[in-house]
Amino acid sequence: MRALIVKAYGPPEDLVLEKVDDPTPGEGEVIVDIHAAGINFPDMLMFAGKYQVRTPLPFIPGNEGCGVVSELGEGASRLSVGDKVFFLPMNGAFAEKIAVREDHTFSLPDSLNFEQGAGFPLTYCTSYHALKDRAHLKPGESVLVLGAAGGCGTTAVELSKAMGAHVIAAASTDEKLEFAKSVGADETINYSTSPLKESVKELTKGKGVDVVYDPVGGELAEQALRASG
C-alpha cells in the first residue's frame, strides 16, 4: 500500500510518500481500507515532534479517518467485512489501509459520506471529553464557548446544547456568530467589538457561567475565567 511517512521531524512538506507492507490485524483489531482522512493541528505538532507524546521515527501519521472494513483480526466480533466506519487511532490514517482497534471504530451513518466521517471523530471526542469527563457539564448549567465557529468550538456548541446547557458562543466576527447560532448557540458575543467579561456578566445577570470551554488559549482565557461563576 501507499502511505505518507514522517522520517524526520519537520514541516508537512517533508512527509514522504512510499510503498509499504500492508498491515495485518492483531488481537481485537480490524483492517480498514481508507477512503478519507482528516488533518488537524495535532498532526502538525506530530510532524514537527512537538506533540505532548513524541512518536518514534519513522511513522505514518493521521489521527482520524474513514473507510470500509476489509479484514477482521482474532477477537474482533462487533464489525463485519464491508462495514463503513470512521476511526480514531493515535497515528496511521495517512495511508491506504490501517490496522485499528475495533473499539476505536464507529459505524458511519448513512447520512455522512466518507469525507464527512473522516472529519468527525477528533473534534467531537475532544469536546465530549472536555465537557463530560472534565467539566461534568449538567443540564441547566451555562457554558461559554470561545472560538465557537472553529472545529472544536462548533462541536462544543452542539454537544453542550444536546447535554441541556445554556450556550453562550463567542467569536471574532458576526458571520461566525451567525454560524454558531445555526448549530445551537443561545446567545453570542463578538469579542472583537465587546468586552468579553462584561458581556458574559450582563448575559448571565451577574452570575457568570458555570463552564468555560476554550480551545485556543491566549489573552481571552483569563477574561473568560474571570467571567465564570
Summary of the structure (lengths in Angstrom):
residues: 229
radius of gyration: 20.1
end to end distance: 53.5
largest distance: 61.3
contacts: 760
relative contact order: 0.12
helix: 31%
strand: 27%
